[in-house]
Amino acid sequence: MPRPNPKIPCSLHAARELIRANRPTAKAPRQQWIDYYTTCANIFQRVATTDPHHHHEALGEAATAREWGTKLTTGTESVDPDRYYAP
């Protein structure tokens, strides 16, 4: 059985703390935000498998992060960085 990645938290609470601590500034380049949302989605997806009490909430956070990454990648929306999604 594969061992969990020690860098990825096992609880939703710990994941949010890690993600918030690494949030880019509003003036960060768009690519940095895209990378951030990709990382968020991966972490929340993993947490959905390790925190059974928050499974659905973690999946929802992963989906929202993926959606924001896509919005910024495709440039389909013009959003002020101060209004970006913050998990």
SVG drawing of the C-alpha trace seen along z (x, -y; Angstrom):
<svg xmlns="http://www.w3.org/2000/svg" viewBox="-20 -44 26 46">
<polyline fill="none" stroke="black" stroke-width="0.4" points="0.0,0.0 1.5,-3.4 2.3,-5.8 0.7,-9.2 2.9,-12.1 4.0,-13.8 3.9,-17.2 0.2,-16.9 -2.0,-17.3 -4.5,-14.6 -7.2,-16.9 -9.2,-19.7 -8.3,-22.1 -4.6,-21.4 -4.9,-21.7 -6.6,-25.1 -3.8,-26.4 -1.1,-25.2 -2.9,-26.7 -3.6,-30.0 0.0,-30.3 1.2,-30.0 -1.4,-32.2 0.1,-34.6 -0.3,-38.3 -2.8,-40.2 0.0,-41.6 1.5,-38.1 1.7,-37.1 -1.2,-35.3 0.8,-32.1 1.6,-32.0 -2.1,-32.1 -2.7,-29.3 0.0,-27.2 -1.5,-28.0 -5.0,-26.8 -3.5,-23.6 -1.7,-22.9 -4.9,-23.7 -6.9,-21.3 -4.4,-18.5 -4.2,-19.0 -8.0,-19.1 -8.4,-16.0 -5.9,-14.1 -7.6,-15.3 -10.9,-14.0 -9.4,-10.5 -7.8,-11.0 -10.4,-13.0 -13.7,-11.0 -15.6,-13.6 -14.9,-16.3 -14.8,-14.2 -17.5,-16.1 -16.3,-19.5 -12.8,-18.8 -14.0,-17.6 -16.0,-20.9 -12.9,-22.9 -10.9,-20.9 -13.5,-21.5 -13.6,-25.3 -9.8,-25.5 -9.7,-23.7 -12.4,-26.1 -10.5,-29.1 -7.3,-27.7 -9.2,-27.2 -10.7,-30.7 -7.2,-32.2 -5.6,-29.9 -8.2,-30.5 -8.7,-34.2 -12.4,-33.9 -13.1,-36.2 -11.6,-39.4 -11.4,-39.3 -9.7,-41.8 -7.0,-39.8 -8.3,-41.2 -11.5,-39.2 -9.8,-35.8 -11.1,-32.8 -9.3,-32.2 -9.9,-28.7"/>
</svg>
